[in-house]
Amino acid sequence: MRPVTRADIVDYQTYGDGRDEFRRAVMAAKDVRRVHVGEHVTLLFENHLTVRYQIQEIMRVERIAREADVQNEIDTYNELLGGDGELGCTMLIEIDDPEERARKLTAWLGLPARVLLELDDGTRVAPTVDARQRDGTRLSSVQYVKYAVGGRLPVAVGIDFPGAEARTELNDAQRAALREDLRG
């Protein structure tokens, strides 16, 4: 996956001029890369465009202009991208009720490692989970994970965590988008 570079980023004022059109393109890219698995888990497969958008948005909202700060955002958000042969995802654990969310985020501490990609030969790939998002007792509702698929295309996403079991097959558009991402 090609990382975002400083040359890909414009200042927040210039970004504002073309934001609406750029945002439409990004939302279309995100729609096809969003996979709902079961009742509470959504994976958003990240790519160059989605990460570039996140960087531009944070620069716009926080009015970031200093070069060191811009580079820090680029470096931080590039961590979401998979490396060679990998897919990077933002995993969202979506539970509306605050009490249920608090209970499940404690009980589901091991859940992210059990959200698996299934390849066409039946191989199941577990993610590398960012340990910085855990405090040892409670899970963050937003997780950043990477799947080392060896450049192979996933066909489904499954959860084999007790009490949250689910499986979603990827549709043609999702597989095409991920194929494109894996080509870099």
C-alpha positions as CSV (number, residue, x, y, z in Angstrom):
1,M,0.0,0.0,0.0
2,R,1.4,3.3,-1.0
3,P,1.8,5.6,2.0
4,V,0.7,9.2,2.0
5,T,3.5,11.6,1.5
6,R,3.9,15.3,2.1
7,A,3.4,15.9,-1.6
8,D,-0.1,14.4,-1.4
9,I,-1.2,16.9,1.3
10,V,-2.3,20.5,0.6
11,D,-2.8,23.3,3.2
12,Y,-6.1,23.4,5.0
13,Q,-7.3,26.5,3.1
14,T,-6.6,25.0,-0.3
15,Y,-8.2,21.7,0.8
16,G,-11.4,23.6,1.8
17,D,-11.7,24.8,-1.8
18,G,-12.1,21.3,-3.2
19,R,-13.3,19.5,-0.1
20,D,-16.9,18.7,-1.2
21,E,-15.8,16.9,-4.4
22,F,-12.9,15.1,-2.6
23,R,-15.2,14.1,0.2
24,R,-17.7,12.5,-2.2
25,A,-14.9,10.4,-3.8
26,V,-13.7,9.3,-0.4
27,M,-17.1,8.4,0.9
28,A,-17.6,6.2,-2.2
29,A,-14.3,4.5,-1.6
30,K,-15.2,4.0,2.1
31,D,-18.6,2.6,1.3
32,V,-17.2,-0.3,-0.7
33,R,-14.5,-0.9,1.9
34,R,-16.9,-1.1,4.8
35,V,-17.8,-4.6,6.0
36,H,-20.3,-5.2,8.8
37,V,-19.8,-8.4,10.7
38,G,-22.4,-9.5,13.1
39,E,-24.4,-7.1,15.2
40,H,-21.6,-4.9,16.6
41,V,-18.4,-5.0,14.4
42,T,-17.6,-3.0,11.3
43,L,-14.3,-3.2,9.5
44,L,-13.2,-0.2,7.3
45,F,-10.4,-1.3,5.1
46,E,-8.1,1.7,4.7
47,N,-6.2,2.8,1.6
48,H,-4.2,5.7,0.4
49,L,-7.2,7.8,-0.3
50,T,-9.0,7.2,3.0
51,V,-5.9,7.9,5.0
52,R,-5.2,11.1,2.9
53,Y,-8.7,12.2,3.7
54,Q,-8.3,11.7,7.4
55,I,-5.1,13.7,7.4
56,Q,-6.6,16.5,5.4
57,E,-9.7,16.6,7.7
58,I,-7.6,16.7,10.9
59,M,-5.5,19.5,9.4
60,R,-8.7,21.4,8.5
61,V,-10.4,21.0,11.9
62,E,-7.3,21.8,13.9
63,R,-5.9,24.4,11.5
64,I,-2.5,22.6,11.3
65,A,0.0,24.5,9.3
66,R,3.5,23.9,10.8
67,E,5.5,21.4,8.7
68,A,6.5,19.3,11.7
69,D,2.9,19.0,12.8
70,V,1.8,18.1,9.2
71,Q,4.5,15.4,9.0
72,N,3.4,14.1,12.4
73,E,-0.2,13.6,11.2
74,I,1.1,11.9,8.0
75,D,3.3,9.5,10.0
76,T,0.5,8.8,12.5
77,Y,-2.2,8.1,10.0
78,N,0.1,6.1,7.7
79,E,0.3,3.5,10.5
80,L,-3.3,2.6,9.5
81,L,-2.1,1.3,6.1
82,G,-1.0,-2.3,5.6
83,G,2.5,-2.9,4.5
84,D,3.5,-5.1,1.5
85,G,0.9,-7.9,1.1
86,E,-1.2,-6.6,4.1
87,L,-4.5,-5.0,4.5
88,G,-5.0,-2.3,7.2
89,C,-8.3,-1.8,8.9
90,T,-10.1,0.4,11.3
91,M,-12.3,-1.9,13.4
92,L,-15.3,-0.2,15.0
93,I,-17.2,-1.9,17.8
94,E,-20.5,-0.2,17.6
95,I,-22.8,-0.5,20.7
96,D,-25.3,2.3,21.2
97,D,-26.3,1.6,24.8
98,P,-23.6,3.0,27.2
99,E,-24.0,0.4,29.8
100,E,-24.0,-2.5,27.4
101,R,-21.0,-0.9,25.6
102,A,-19.0,-0.6,28.9
103,R,-19.8,-4.2,29.8
104,K,-18.9,-5.7,26.4
105,L,-15.7,-3.7,26.0
106,T,-14.5,-5.2,29.2
107,A,-15.7,-8.7,28.4
108,W,-14.5,-8.6,24.8
109,L,-10.9,-7.7,25.5
110,G,-9.7,-10.5,23.2
111,L,-12.3,-9.8,20.4
112,P,-10.1,-8.0,17.9
113,A,-7.7,-10.9,17.6
114,R,-10.6,-13.1,16.8
115,V,-11.9,-11.1,13.8
116,L,-10.5,-13.2,11.0
117,L,-10.2,-12.8,7.3
118,E,-10.9,-15.9,5.3
119,L,-9.0,-16.5,2.0
120,D,-10.4,-18.4,-1.0
121,D,-8.5,-21.6,0.1
122,G,-10.1,-21.5,3.5
123,T,-7.1,-20.1,5.3
124,R,-8.1,-17.8,8.2
125,V,-5.8,-14.9,8.9
126,A,-5.8,-13.3,12.3
127,P,-4.9,-9.6,12.6
128,T,-2.0,-7.9,14.2
129,V,-3.7,-5.8,16.9
130,D,-2.2,-2.4,18.0
131,A,-1.5,-3.0,21.7
132,R,-1.5,0.7,22.4
133,Q,-5.3,0.6,22.3
134,R,-5.7,-1.6,25.4
135,D,-5.3,-0.8,29.0
136,G,-5.4,-4.4,30.1
137,T,-8.9,-4.2,31.4
138,R,-11.0,-2.6,28.7
139,L,-11.0,-2.5,24.9
140,S,-11.3,0.7,23.0
141,S,-14.3,0.8,20.7
142,V,-12.0,1.8,17.8
143,Q,-9.2,-0.6,16.9
144,Y,-6.5,-0.5,14.3
145,V,-5.5,-3.9,12.9
146,K,-3.5,-5.3,10.1
147,Y,-3.9,-8.5,8.2
148,A,-0.9,-10.2,6.6
149,V,-2.7,-11.9,3.8
150,G,0.5,-12.3,1.7
151,G,-1.2,-10.3,-1.1
152,R,-4.0,-12.8,-1.4
153,L,-7.6,-11.6,-1.6
154,P,-10.0,-12.3,1.3
155,V,-13.4,-13.6,0.5
156,A,-15.1,-13.3,3.9
157,V,-14.7,-11.9,7.4
158,G,-15.6,-14.0,10.4
159,I,-15.7,-13.6,14.2
160,D,-15.0,-16.7,16.3
161,F,-15.1,-15.0,19.7
162,P,-17.5,-16.7,22.1
163,G,-20.9,-14.8,22.1
164,A,-20.1,-12.7,19.1
165,E,-19.8,-15.3,16.4
166,A,-20.6,-14.1,12.9
167,R,-19.5,-14.3,9.3
168,T,-19.9,-12.0,6.3
169,E,-18.9,-12.9,2.7
170,L,-17.4,-10.1,0.8
171,N,-19.4,-9.0,-2.3
172,D,-17.9,-8.5,-5.7
173,A,-17.4,-4.7,-5.3
174,Q,-15.6,-5.2,-1.9
175,R,-13.3,-7.9,-3.3
176,A,-12.5,-5.7,-6.3
177,A,-11.7,-2.7,-4.0
178,L,-9.4,-4.9,-1.8
179,R,-7.7,-6.4,-4.9
180,E,-6.9,-2.9,-6.1
181,D,-5.6,-2.0,-2.6
182,L,-3.4,-5.1,-2.5
183,R,-1.9,-4.1,-5.9
184,G,-0.8,-0.9,-4.2
